Amino acid sequence: MATLRLGDIAPDFEAETTLGKIHFHEWLGDSWGVLFSHPADFTPVCTTELGTVANYSKEFEKRDTKVIALSVDGLDSHLEWIKDINKTQHTTVNFPIIADAEKRIATLYDMIHPNANDHFTVRSVFIISPDKKIKLIFTYPASTGRNFDEILRVIDSLQLTADYSVATPANWKDGDDVVISPSVPDSEIPQKFPKGYQQIKPYLRMTPQPNK
């Protein structure tokens, strides 16, 4: 399959998971989604990552975002691994982990990079909007654990910019000022952004976050 790009429809699939069989698009429903892959079960960095996601469950819920993991191991292996994750990370894994021993879904999402390792998935992250479009793709090497604070930050930005004619500047976090989109003429700013704005350059106009 061709490499997935931003704006593509996330490929649909059916799969067995630790929480039962799912049809991916149906499972997502009208929620945002995060699909993230792991090289293998019983690996140290992945254990910390899955524990972190479980501990962040309320943060994902606040953002109406469902999370689902994938590893190219079988269901029995996943269920045993969850016991280790819960014990070592002091949590309860309450989201599904896809069993993909045949690498069918990993291949569908181009998660196996032969020059890195032709047997395991890389640490891929896909953020998917309610219309099932891919809004972000991260790819981490196997040696580097993911920053889930950054993933939450990106979800905040994507959800904000989906509803308002703004973009988020470098190092933005929820509550900071945002950039007014260049497509908005100055004459429409008072109506769209009643909190006011600062024009730094004609193309760089800042305004308080509109949904705060």
Salt bridges, closest charged atoms under 4 A:
ASP12 OD2 - HIS23 NE2 2.62
ASP12 OD2 - HIS25 ND1 3.85
GLU14 OE1 - LYS21 NZ 3.75
GLU14 OE2 - HIS23 ND1 3.55
GLU26 OE2 - HIS23 ND1 3.92
ASP41 OD2 - HIS78 ND1 2.66
GLU49 OE1 - HIS38 ND1 3.50
GLU49 OE1 - ARG123 NE 2.94
GLU49 OE1 - ARG146 NH2 2.89
GLU59 OE1 - LYS62 NZ 3.32
GLU59 OE1 - ARG63 NH1 2.86
GLU80 OE2 - LYS83 NZ 3.03
ASP118 OD1 - HIS119 NE2 3.21
GLU150 OE1 - ARG153 NE 2.73
ASP156 OD1 - ARG63 NE 2.70
ASP174 OD2 - LYS212 NZ 2.86
ASP176 OD2 - LYS173 NZ 3.86
ASP186 OD1 - ARG205 NH1 2.77
